[in-house]
Amino acid sequence: MTTAEKEFESGCLSRVGDDEPVFVVRAADKSGPAIVQAWSIIAELIGTNKHKVEEARRISREMLQWQIENGYKIPD
């Protein structure tokens, strides 16, 4: 499972510049799994490497499972 701690330590967030805008989608966000799934489709269409696309799809499934176990909310 990908977590915030892992992303800040060694994932994509560890490579973000101090002034670079980012958008974070959490598992608690009701739309989270669908947003990540949509991203994976677009990423595949534009030629993103297969490993990254599959990783996004796995995360989408993990987010959905997390919602089943923990619930979800409409973003604030």
N, CA, C and O atoms as a MOPAC input file, in Angstrom:
PM7 MOZYME 1SCF
protein

 N      0.84600 1    -1.18900 1     0.00000 1
 C      0.00000 1     0.00000 1     0.00000 1
 C      0.87900 1     1.23500 1     0.00000 1
 O      1.91100 1     1.27300 1     0.66900 1
 N      0.47900 1     2.21500 1    -0.72900 1
 C      1.17800 1     3.49400 1    -0.75200 1
 C      0.57800 1     4.38600 1     0.32400 1
 O     -0.64200 1     4.52800 1     0.40800 1
 N      1.41900 1     4.97700 1     1.13400 1
 C      0.95500 1     5.86400 1     2.19800 1
 C      1.63900 1     7.22000 1     2.05000 1
 O      2.62800 1     7.35400 1     1.32900 1
 N      1.10300 1     8.21600 1     2.73700 1
 C      1.69400 1     9.55300 1     2.69800 1
 C      3.14800 1     9.50600 1     3.16500 1
 O      4.02000 1    10.13900 1     2.57000 1
 N      3.39900 1     8.75500 1     4.22800 1
 C      4.76200 1     8.67300 1     4.75400 1
 C      5.73100 1     8.14000 1     3.69000 1
 O      6.82100 1     8.68300 1     3.50500 1
 N      5.32200 1     7.07400 1     2.99600 1
 C      6.17100 1     6.48800 1     1.96600 1
 C      6.38700 1     7.46600 1     0.81500 1
 O      7.50000 1     7.56900 1     0.30100 1
 N      5.35300 1     8.18100 1     0.40600 1
 C      5.47900 1     9.12400 1    -0.71100 1
 C      6.39800 1    10.29000 1    -0.36700 1
 O      7.19000 1    10.71900 1    -1.20600 1
 N      6.30300 1    10.81100 1     0.86100 1
 C      7.18000 1    11.91300 1     1.25900 1
 C      8.62200 1    11.43700 1     1.39100 1
 O      9.55600 1    12.19200 1     1.11900 1
 N      8.80100 1    10.19300 1     1.80700 1
 C     10.14000 1     9.65100 1     2.02900 1
 C     10.84600 1     9.30000 1     0.72300 1
 O     11.99500 1     9.69200 1     0.51800 1
 N     10.16700 1     8.56100 1    -0.16600 1
 C     10.86900 1     8.08300 1    -1.35300 1
 C     10.03200 1     8.08200 1    -2.63300 1
 O     10.53000 1     7.69100 1    -3.68900 1
 N      8.80100 1     8.50300 1    -2.55900 1
 C      7.92500 1     8.49900 1    -3.72600 1
 C      7.95100 1     9.81400 1    -4.47700 1
 O      8.88800 1    10.60400 1    -4.35800 1
 N      6.90400 1    10.02900 1    -5.25100 1
 C      6.86500 1    11.21700 1    -6.11100 1
 C      6.87300 1    12.51900 1    -5.30300 1
 O      7.40200 1    13.52300 1    -5.77800 1
 N      6.30600 1    12.52600 1    -4.10700 1
 C      6.29000 1    13.76200 1    -3.31800 1
 C      7.67300 1    14.14500 1    -2.81300 1
 O      7.91500 1    15.30300 1    -2.47000 1
 N      8.58200 1    13.17500 1    -2.76700 1
 C      9.95200 1    13.50000 1    -2.34300 1
 C     10.69400 1    14.29000 1    -3.41300 1
 O     11.73900 1    14.88000 1    -3.13800 1
 N     10.15500 1    14.30300 1    -4.63900 1
 C     10.81100 1    14.99900 1    -5.75000 1
 C     10.12300 1    16.31700 1    -6.12500 1
 O     10.53200 1    16.97400 1    -7.08200 1
 N      9.09500 1    16.70300 1    -5.38800 1
 C      8.35100 1    17.92700 1    -5.69500 1
 C      9.14000 1    19.14400 1    -5.22500 1
 O      9.64800 1    19.17800 1    -4.10400 1
 N      9.23200 1    20.14000 1    -6.09800 1
 C      9.90700 1    21.37700 1    -5.72600 1
 C      9.09500 1    22.15600 1    -4.69900 1
 O      7.87300 1    22.02500 1    -4.63400 1
 N      9.77800 1    22.96500 1    -3.90200 1
 C      9.10700 1    23.74200 1    -2.85900 1
 C      8.02000 1    24.65600 1    -3.41100 1
 O      7.04400 1    24.94100 1    -2.71700 1
 N      8.17400 1    25.11800 1    -4.64900 1
 C      7.19900 1    26.04500 1    -5.22800 1
 C      6.30000 1    25.37200 1    -6.27500 1
 O      5.54500 1    26.05300 1    -6.97100 1
 N      6.37600 1    24.04800 1    -6.38900 1
 C      5.58400 1    23.33000 1    -7.39500 1
 C      4.17300 1    23.03500 1    -6.87000 1
 O      4.02800 1    22.42500 1    -5.81100 1
 N      3.14000 1    23.45900 1    -7.59400 1
 C      1.77600 1    23.14200 1    -7.17300 1
 C      1.51900 1    21.63400 1    -7.26000 1
 O      1.97300 1    20.97400 1    -8.19500 1
 N      0.80100 1    21.10500 1    -6.29600 1
 C      0.42100 1    19.69000 1    -6.30300 1
 C     -1.05400 1    19.56600 1    -5.92900 1
 O     -1.64500 1    20.48100 1    -5.35500 1
 N     -1.62700 1    18.42900 1    -6.26200 1
 C     -3.01100 1    18.13700 1    -5.91100 1
 C     -3.02200 1    16.73800 1    -5.32300 1
 O     -2.62800 1    15.78500 1    -5.99600 1
 N     -3.46200 1    16.59500 1    -4.08800 1
 C     -3.45400 1    15.31000 1    -3.39700 1
 C     -4.87000 1    14.75700 1    -3.32600 1
 O     -5.80700 1    15.47300 1    -2.97200 1
 N     -5.02000 1    13.48200 1    -3.66400 1
 C     -6.31100 1    12.80200 1    -3.56200 1
 C     -6.17300 1    11.72000 1    -2.48900 1
 O     -5.31200 1    10.84400 1    -2.57700 1
 N     -7.02400 1    11.79800 1    -1.49100 1
 C     -6.97800 1    10.84800 1    -0.37500 1
 C     -7.99200 1     9.73200 1    -0.55100 1
 O     -8.99600 1     9.89800 1    -1.24200 1
 N     -7.72600 1     8.59300 1     0.07600 1
 C     -8.67800 1     7.48100 1     0.06500 1
 C     -9.98000 1     7.87900 1     0.73800 1
 O    -11.03900 1     7.36300 1     0.37900 1
 N     -9.92600 1     8.78100 1     1.70400 1
 C    -11.13800 1     9.20200 1     2.41100 1
 C    -12.08500 1    10.01400 1     1.52100 1
 O    -13.26900 1    10.14300 1     1.83100 1
 N    -11.57000 1    10.55600 1     0.42700 1
 C    -12.37500 1    11.32800 1    -0.52100 1
 C    -13.23600 1    10.35300 1    -1.32400 1
 O    -12.70300 1     9.44500 1    -1.96300 1
 N    -14.54400 1    10.52700 1    -1.30000 1
 C    -15.45000 1     9.61800 1    -1.99800 1
 C    -15.06800 1     9.42600 1    -3.45800 1
 O    -15.22300 1     8.32800 1    -3.99300 1
 N    -14.57100 1    10.47400 1    -4.11300 1
 C    -14.20500 1    10.39500 1    -5.52700 1
 C    -12.78200 1     9.88100 1    -5.75400 1
 O    -12.36900 1     9.69700 1    -6.89900 1
 N    -12.03500 1     9.64900 1    -4.68400 1
 C    -10.63100 1     9.27000 1    -4.80400 1
 C    -10.33900 1     8.10400 1    -5.73400 1
 O     -9.54300 1     8.25600 1    -6.66100 1
 N    -10.96000 1     6.93700 1    -5.51900 1
 C    -10.65700 1     5.80200 1    -6.39800 1
 C    -10.95700 1     6.09200 1    -7.86900 1
 O    -10.18500 1     5.69900 1    -8.74400 1
 N    -12.05900 1     6.76900 1    -8.15000 1
 C    -12.42300 1     7.07800 1    -9.54100 1
 C    -11.44200 1     8.07300 1   -10.15800 1
 O    -11.11200 1     7.96100 1   -11.33800 1
 N    -10.97400 1     9.04100 1    -9.37900 1
 C    -10.01000 1    10.01700 1    -9.88600 1
 C     -8.69900 1     9.33000 1   -10.25800 1
 O     -8.12800 1     9.60300 1   -11.31400 1
 N     -8.22800 1     8.44300 1    -9.39300 1
 C     -6.97100 1     7.74800 1    -9.67000 1
 C     -7.13700 1     6.81300 1   -10.87100 1
 O     -6.23100 1     6.70300 1   -11.69700 1
 N     -8.27200 1     6.14700 1   -10.97200 1
 C     -8.53500 1     5.28500 1   -12.12600 1
 C     -8.55300 1     6.10300 1   -13.42100 1
 O     -7.97400 1     5.69100 1   -14.42600 1
 N     -9.21500 1     7.25400 1   -13.39500 1
 C     -9.25600 1     8.12400 1   -14.57800 1
 C     -7.85000 1     8.59100 1   -14.94300 1
 O     -7.49300 1     8.62800 1   -16.12000 1
 N     -7.06000 1     8.94300 1   -13.94800 1
 C     -5.67700 1     9.35200 1   -14.20500 1
 C     -4.92700 1     8.23100 1   -14.90700 1
 O     -4.17400 1     8.48500 1   -15.84700 1
 N     -5.12600 1     6.98500 1   -14.45800 1
 C     -4.40300 1     5.86300 1   -15.05900 1
 C     -4.76600 1     5.68100 1   -16.52900 1
 O     -3.91000 1     5.32400 1   -17.33900 1
 N     -6.01600 1     5.92100 1   -16.87700 1
 C     -6.45400 1     5.80900 1   -18.27200 1
 C     -5.78000 1     6.87900 1   -19.12800 1
 O     -5.25700 1     6.58900 1   -20.20400 1
 N     -5.80000 1     8.11400 1   -18.63700 1
 C     -5.16100 1     9.21400 1   -19.36700 1
 C     -3.65600 1     8.97200 1   -19.46900 1
 O     -3.06000 1     9.17100 1   -20.52800 1
 N     -3.04700 1     8.54500 1   -18.36700 1
 C     -1.60800 1     8.29500 1   -18.36500 1
 C     -1.23400 1     7.23800 1   -19.40700 1
 O     -0.23300 1     7.37800 1   -20.11000 1
 N     -2.03500 1     6.19200 1   -19.49900 1
 C     -1.77100 1     5.14800 1   -20.48900 1
 C     -1.87600 1     5.71000 1   -21.91200 1
 O     -1.05900 1     5.39100 1   -22.77600 1
 N     -2.88400 1     6.54300 1   -22.14100 1
 C     -3.08400 1     7.13000 1   -23.47000 1
 C     -1.92200 1     8.02900 1   -23.90400 1
 O     -1.60300 1     8.10400 1   -25.09100 1
 N     -1.29600 1     8.70300 1   -22.95000 1
 C     -0.20900 1     9.61300 1   -23.31300 1
 C      1.16800 1     8.95000 1   -23.27600 1
 O      2.18800 1     9.60000 1   -23.50300 1
 N      1.18300 1     7.63700 1   -22.98500 1
 C      2.43900 1     6.90700 1   -23.06300 1
 C      3.22000 1     6.74200 1   -21.78300 1
 O      4.40600 1     6.41600 1   -21.82500 1
 N      2.58600 1     6.95900 1   -20.64500 1
 C      3.26200 1     6.74200 1   -19.36000 1
 C      3.67800 1     5.27400 1   -19.26800 1
 O      2.98800 1     4.39500 1   -19.78500 1
 N      4.80000 1     5.01400 1   -18.61400 1
 C      5.27500 1     3.63000 1   -18.57300 1
 C      4.25700 1     2.73000 1   -17.86900 1
 O      3.56200 1     3.13900 1   -16.93900 1
 N      4.20200 1     1.49700 1   -18.35000 1
 C      3.18400 1     0.53200 1   -17.91800 1
 C      3.21100 1     0.29700 1   -16.40500 1
 O      2.16100 1     0.13600 1   -15.78300 1
 N      4.40500 1     0.27900 1   -15.81900 1
 C      4.52400 1     0.05200 1   -14.37500 1
 C      3.79500 1     1.15000 1   -13.58600 1
 O      3.08400 1     0.86000 1   -12.62400 1
 N      3.97700 1     2.39600 1   -13.99600 1
 C      3.33800 1     3.52300 1   -13.29800 1
 C      1.82100 1     3.45400 1   -13.44300 1
 O      1.09100 1     3.72200 1   -12.49000 1
 N      1.34600 1     3.09400 1   -14.64300 1
 C     -0.10300 1     2.97300 1   -14.87700 1
 C     -0.68400 1     1.86200 1   -13.99800 1
 O     -1.72700 1     2.04600 1   -13.37000 1
 N     -0.01500 1     0.72200 1   -13.95500 1
 C     -0.49100 1    -0.39900 1   -13.12800 1
 C     -0.45000 1    -0.04500 1   -11.63900 1
 O     -1.32300 1    -0.45600 1   -10.87400 1
 N      0.56500 1     0.71900 1   -11.23600 1
 C      0.65600 1     1.15500 1    -9.84100 1
 C     -0.55400 1     2.03100 1    -9.48100 1
 O     -1.13000 1     1.88600 1    -8.40300 1
 N     -0.92900 1     2.92400 1   -10.37500 1
 C     -2.10000 1     3.77800 1   -10.12500 1
 C     -3.36900 1     2.93900 1   -10.02000 1
 O     -4.21200 1     3.19700 1    -9.16100 1
 N     -3.51000 1     1.95300 1   -10.87200 1
 C     -4.69500 1     1.08900 1   -10.82000 1
 C     -4.74000 1     0.28500 1    -9.52700 1
 O     -5.81000 1     0.07200 1    -8.95700 1
 N     -3.58000 1    -0.15700 1    -9.07300 1
 C     -3.51500 1    -0.87100 1    -7.79300 1
 C     -3.91500 1     0.05700 1    -6.64900 1
 O     -4.67000 1    -0.32900 1    -5.75800 1
 N     -3.40200 1     1.27600 1    -6.68600 1
 C     -3.74100 1     2.24300 1    -5.63800 1
 C     -5.23200 1     2.54600 1    -5.65000 1
 O     -5.84200 1     2.67500 1    -4.58900 1
 N     -5.82500 1     2.66100 1    -6.82400 1
 C     -7.26400 1     2.89100 1    -6.92300 1
 C     -8.03700 1     1.76300 1    -6.23200 1
 O     -8.98900 1     2.01600 1    -5.49400 1
 N     -7.62100 1     0.52500 1    -6.47600 1
 C     -8.27700 1    -0.62400 1    -5.82400 1
 C     -8.07700 1    -0.58100 1    -4.31000 1
 O     -9.00000 1    -0.86700 1    -3.54700 1
 N     -6.86900 1    -0.22400 1    -3.88400 1
 C     -6.58300 1    -0.12900 1    -2.45000 1
 C     -7.42600 1     0.96300 1    -1.79700 1
 O     -7.91200 1     0.79700 1    -0.67900 1
 N     -7.59500 1     2.07700 1    -2.50200 1
 C     -8.41700 1     3.17300 1    -1.97500 1
 C     -9.86300 1     2.71300 1    -1.80300 1
 O    -10.49900 1     3.00600 1    -0.79100 1
 N    -10.37200 1     1.99500 1    -2.79300 1
 C    -11.74800 1     1.49400 1    -2.71200 1
 C    -11.89400 1     0.52900 1    -1.54200 1
 O    -12.87700 1     0.59800 1    -0.80300 1
 N    -10.93200 1    -0.36600 1    -1.36700 1
 C    -10.97700 1    -1.29700 1    -0.23300 1
 C    -10.91500 1    -0.52900 1     1.08700 1
 O    -11.61300 1    -0.86800 1     2.04200 1
 N    -10.08500 1     0.49300 1     1.13200 1
 C     -9.97100 1     1.30900 1     2.34200 1
 C    -11.32100 1     1.93900 1     2.66300 1
 O    -11.73800 1     1.96800 1     3.82100 1
 N    -12.00500 1     2.44500 1     1.63300 1
 C    -13.33100 1     3.04300 1     1.83600 1
 C    -14.32900 1     2.01800 1     2.36400 1
 O    -15.13400 1     2.33900 1     3.23800 1
 N    -14.28900 1     0.80100 1     1.85300 1
 C    -15.18400 1    -0.25200 1     2.33700 1
 C    -14.95300 1    -0.49700 1     3.81600 1
 O    -15.90500 1    -0.68900 1     4.57200 1
 N    -13.71000 1    -0.49000 1     4.22900 1
 C    -13.35100 1    -0.77700 1     5.62100 1
 C    -13.49700 1     0.42300 1     6.54500 1
 O    -13.74800 1     0.25300 1     7.73800 1
 N    -13.34400 1     1.64200 1     6.01300 1
 C    -13.26600 1     2.83100 1     6.86700 1
 C    -14.30900 1     3.90800 1     6.56800 1
 O    -14.47100 1     4.84500 1     7.35000 1
 N    -15.00200 1     3.78500 1     5.46500 1
 C    -15.94400 1     4.81900 1     5.06200 1
 C    -15.25700 1     5.88900 1     4.22300 1
 O    -14.05500 1     5.82200 1     3.96500 1
 N    -16.03200 1     6.86100 1     3.80900 1
 C    -15.52000 1     7.93700 1     2.98000 1
 C    -16.31100 1     9.20100 1     3.28300 1
 O    -17.30400 1     9.16200 1     4.01000 1
 N    -15.86800 1    10.31700 1     2.72500 1
 C    -16.58200 1    11.57900 1     2.93500 1
 C    -16.51800 1    12.41300 1     1.66700 1
 O    -15.67000 1    12.20500 1     0.80000 1
 N    -17.42100 1    13.34400 1     1.58800 1
 C    -17.39000 1    14.34700 1     0.52100 1
 C    -16.27000 1    15.31700 1     0.90300 1
 O    -16.19500 1    15.73600 1     2.05800 1
 N    -15.38900 1    15.68600 1    -0.05200 1
 C    -14.28800 1    16.58400 1     0.31100 1
 C    -14.76200 1    17.89100 1     0.94400 1
 O    -15.80300 1    18.43400 1     0.57500 1
 N    -13.97000 1    18.39000 1     1.91400 1
 C    -14.29700 1    19.67300 1     2.56700 1
 C    -13.90700 1    20.80300 1     1.66100 1
 O    -14.09300 1    21.96800 1     2.01200 1

